[in-house]
């Protein structure tokens, strides 16, 4: 069994799921767990037989992680899932019965990778059985063009469920964080006492320091304003839709919809490979945005940034967020010149290697270093950190770059 398979087996046994009829003897229970992890070949050394629920659980693991193992003395553990959607749907139902949701999602991804089940995701009955997550959405989006009409509605329902769950998790905090940032970025010179920005006020009045009293007499107060309902900031999300960026595309689409719902932020969403597509008019429904993407293909960052640059009307009030692994298929020097030009005009430029929980993917380190030299450091960002990154960009303060050491 692979390490992932062993992890799956361990996850359910350690959670305290006793074998059929219950196991009172700690030593026997330990053997049972090792038997599930090792897979039951003659050489596993446990001498433990499984029955009932344990046997069914072992069969679900064998169908996935037994495949490809070399036959040893004793029976071949590989049961396989077959080639039909009904058998896969039954297996999906089994693993949801025996394993926690987080493990189910890992096993589903392994099944797609190890057993080549992408084609079966085009079957409605299989889609109805899966445990939906961001990675499954990415797979469905990559299959979008090949998907038959009978499956598209089911696929949209799966994608919508994931999107709605993400919005519930991310929207409230994002709006609260960015509303505060917008308020703080609106500076006024006659603030009320509780709106005074003391750091900026002190810095502006240092020349009025009175040594004999060891104090500063502020002649000019600087304070936080309150962002009005009119547009104060413009945000351009520029998203690489190459296959490796699938999870980032999903999260960015959800955040794009959240930002678009805020009246004081004018949001534009642009996706690209070798072509550039502006999906701004679909931001009211992130599911439409996602089905408007086409994962895979080449990458032309320079062309995408050229389009984004052409849409900027108020550079000093604009934040451009490039989400890409930076493998540029276009003109490298032109790409860097565009970033430098945007920054020189006052644009806040943010480069994210990924917007996901998985950390940084493989990325072009030379391009990342070149961008960092321009004052646009590239880093991976989790969805939970993204509101803070955007807030810092809006307020024009240093970005909260995570420590990857």
Secondary structure, 3 states (H helix, E strand, C coil): CCHHHHHHHHHHHHCCCCCCCCCCCHHHHHHHHHHHHHCCCHHHCCCCCCCHHHHHHHHHHHHHHCCCCCCCCCCCCCCCCCCCHHHHHHHHHHHHHHCCHHHHHHHHHHHHHHHCCHHHHHCHHHHCCCCCCHHHHHHHHHCHHHCCHHHHHHHHHHHHHHHHHHHHHHHHHHHHHHHHHHHHHCEECCCCHHHECHHHHHHHCHHHEECCCCEECCCCCCEECCCCCCCCEEEEEEEECCHHHHHHHHHHHHHHHHHHCCCCEEEEEEEECCCEEECHHHCCCHHHHHHCCCCCCCCCHHHHHHHHHHHCCCHHHEEEEEECCCCCCCCHHHHHHHHHHHHHCCCEEEEEEEECCCCCCCCCHHHHHHHHHCCCCEEEECHHHHHHHHHHHHHCCCCCCCCCC
